[in-house]
Amino acid sequence: MARGQYRILALDVDGTLLDPGGALRPRTAEAVARAARAGIRPVLCTGRRYRRARPIAALLALNAPIVCNSGAIVKDPRDDRTLWRLDFDPLLQSELLELFVANDQPIVAFTDRASRDPDFIVPSFPTGKPLFDEYVARNREHAELDPDWTTNLREPDGKALRHPLFHVCAVGSRPEMVAFQQVVMDHLSGRVQTFVQRSPRYSGTMCEVLRHDASKWTAVLYLARLWGVGPSEICAVGDDVNDVPMIRNAGLGVAMGHAPEDVLAAADHITGDHHEEGVAMLVDEVLLAG
């Protein structure tokens, strides 16, 4: 792993760049800045919504595009422009919505709008489902409530989608989400991918659904091609299941020390955990060493 070999540093945010309390520590921020000065482009790759990822980029003084929503969309924080997005096709969108209704799962439908606008739609609130309602309540100022949203998806001319769907999720207990994940995969295997994971910000677990070809890795590859960077020149760091494709396929795939076993198994290198500021350790001991 020679110094100068890597030109992109793809960084997961929660549990990787941020500490367990959700803070960006000075040592980590300084290490990312040193990597940037050395010619390695840091790119944030997160399951977060664009609205929540953008302030982290600002703290790091990054003008690079942000890979958001587990890789379903890439946004430019300088002007909120969408650079890349993988939408569900109309048939898949319809089938997904039917599965949510049939399984009594209220839907969180993420939308692609400017950072000042609502960034997801829910059909109702409160729903009487405590874990779902907690998620919406904590993000209420950024939620659009529209009971008729599925019929209002199209513009008045009927030709264009008002809010193309690219990322949807259910929220509930972990057993509920694992069961719903199985239902989705039974019906739509090969057409979608799912992640069941929990953010420390919420009590509930989320079952996220994206297109089968949407991932942080495919989004990073889109940017790499724009910049003339090959896969072998990418270092990718993460700690959760939605990081595995980029960890497995990058020139150097790095897992945080606290990552689950399947993430550790995908990695070429294991750095320190989020208490030890593993990203700073990686930059100092591997990327800029020698």
N, C-alpha and C positions, 0 to 999 in steps of 0.2 A: 504494500500500500504506500506508494511513493507520494511524497508531497507534490502537489500540483496536478495530481491525476484527476481530481474531481472538479467539475465546473458548476454543478448544481447541488445544493444541499436542501433536500425536501424534508421538511420538519412537520410532524404531527404537532398539534397544539396542546390539548388537554392531556396531562400525564406524561408529556414529553418536554415540550418547551416550557410549560407552566408547572409550578410545584403543586403538591397535593392540595394546597389551599386556593389554587387558581391564580397565584401571583407569578409575575415574571421577575425572577431574581436578577440583581445587577450583574453577578458573575456570568450568568447565562446570556444576558443581553450583550455584554461586552464581548463574549466569545463569538456570538453570531456576527457582531460588527467586525471583529478581526477576520473572520472567514470571508466576509464581503470585501474587505479591503485587500485580501489576498487573491481576489478574483473568483471566489466561489459564490454563485448567486443563491441566497437563501429564498426558498419558496415555502410559504405556509400552506399546509395540506391538512384540512380539518373536517370533521363531521359537523362542525358548527355552521350556523347560518352566516351569511355574509355580514349581516349587521353586527354579529358578535365577534367575528374574526377581524374585521377592519380595525378596531381599536388596538388589537395586539400588533398588527402591522405598523400602526402609527407609533406605538411605543418603541418599536425596533427601528423606526425611521426607514421602513422598507417601502419602496415604490413598485415592487414587483407584483405581478398578478397573484391573486389568492385562490387556491383550490378549495372550494367550499362544499358543504352538503355531501361529505364522503366521496367527493370526486364527480358529482353530477353537473357541476357548474364551475366556471372560472371567471372571476371578476377582476376588473382593473380598479384599484382603490383611488386612483387619481381622479376618475370621473364617473365611477359607478358603471362603466361600460361592461357589457357581457361579452367575453371573448369566445366562449365555448360553452355549450350546454347539450345534454343528452336527454331529450324529451321522450316520454312514453308515446307510442303511436296511438291513434284514436281508439282502435279496438282494444289494445292492452289497457288503456286508461279506463275504458268502460268496464272491462272484466274486473279490474282491480277495485273499482268503486263498488261493484256488485258484491265482491267478497267482503269488503268492510261492512256493508249493510247486512248481509246474510249472517255474519258472525257477531253482530251487535258491537262493533268496534267503531267508536267515533273516530273520524279521520283528522289528522293534521296534514294539510296540503301546503307545502312550501311554495312560495311564489318568487318570481324574479323581478324585483322592483328596486328603485333607488333606495339608498340606505336610510333615508328619512321616512319612507313609507312602510305600511304594514308588510311583513314578509311571510305570513302564513294565513291560511283561511281555515276556520272551523265552522261546522254547520250549526252548532248550538253550544251554549255555555250559560249556566252550568248544566252538566249532563247527569249528575248523580253518580258518576264514576269518579271516586275521590282522586285517584292517581292522575287520570287524564285532566281533571279539573285543576289540580295543583299545577300541572305544567302550563295550562292556559293562563291561570291566574298570575303566575310569576312572569308571564310574557304578555299580559293583557294589552298593554299599550301598543304592542306590535302585531296584534292579532286582528284580523278582519272577521267579523261574525256575520255570516250570510246563510240563513236556512235554505235558501234556494240556489246555493252557489253552483251545484252541479248543472242546473238548467241555465245558469247565467255565465257559464264558462266562455261561451262564444260572444264575439262582438255582435252588435245589432244586425250587421250584414250577413251573419251566419257563416262567414267564410273563415275567419281567423279566430284562434283561441285568445280570449282576453288574458288568461293566465295559463300558459302551457304547463302541464304537470311533468315534473322531472324527479320528484322526491316526495314520498308520502310516508306517514308512520302512524302506528297505533301506540298507545301508552297504557300500561297496566302492570300487574304483578309479573314477575319473571315466568312463573308457570303459564300464565295466560298468554304471554308474548311468545313463548316457545311453542305453545299449541297453535297460535295463530300463524306463526312462521311456517309450521308444517302444512297448514291449510293452504297458504299462499304457494308454497313450493309444489304441493300436490297438484294444484290447478295450473300453475304457470311456470313450471320447471323449464329451464333453458331460455326463458324470456325475461326473467327478473333475477335479481339477487337480493338477499335479505341479511340484515345484521340485527342481532338481539344484544343490546348493550345498555348499560346504565351510566348516566352522568351523575357525579357526586352532587350536582346542583338540585337534583330531584329525587323524590322517594321512589318514583316508578321506574320501570324498565321500558325501553322503547323497542318496537319492532319496525325497523326502517326498511323500505322497499325502494329499490332503484332499478334502472335498466340493467340487463345482464352484463353489458359492456361498460358500465359506469364504475369507475374506481379512481382512487387517488393516483394510481399508477398511469392509467390511460390519460388522465388530465395532465400529469407531469410530462408524459411523453409528447403531448400536444405542444406544450411550451418548449420542450427540448428541441423539437423539430423546427420551431420558429427561430430558435437561437442557434441552430446548427450544432447541437450537443448530442452525442450518442449515449445510449443506455449505460455503457461502461463508464461514462464520465459523471454519473449521477450517484450521489450518496443519499440514501433515504433512511429516516429514523422514525420509529413509532413504538407504540406499546399496546395496541389493541387489534382485534380481528380485522377491522377495515384498513389496517396498515399492511397486512400480510402481502397483498399483491405487489406493492412497491418495495417492500423489504426483500421479497423473494427475487424480483426482477432487476433491481438496481445493480450497478457495478459494485457498490458496497451497501449491503442491507444491514441495518443496525437495529437491534432491539434494546429497549430500556431494560434495566435489570429487574424491574418489578413486573414485566410483561408476563402474560399467561404462557404456559408451556408450548402451545402451538405457534405462538408468535416467536418465542425464543428459538424454536426448532427451525424456523424459516430464515433466521439471520446468519450472516457471515461473521458478525461481530456483536458482542454484548457489552454495552457500556454500563455505567452506573445507573442507579434508579433515580426517581425524581427527587428524593431527599438529598442525594449526592450530586445533583445537577449533572446528570449523565450527558446532556448535550454539550456542556462546557468541557467535560472530560474528553469527549470525542474530538472536539475541535483542537484542544490543546495537546492531547496525547496521540492522536492519529492523523487528523487532516492537516495540521500545521506542524507536526513533529518533524525533526530532522533538518 
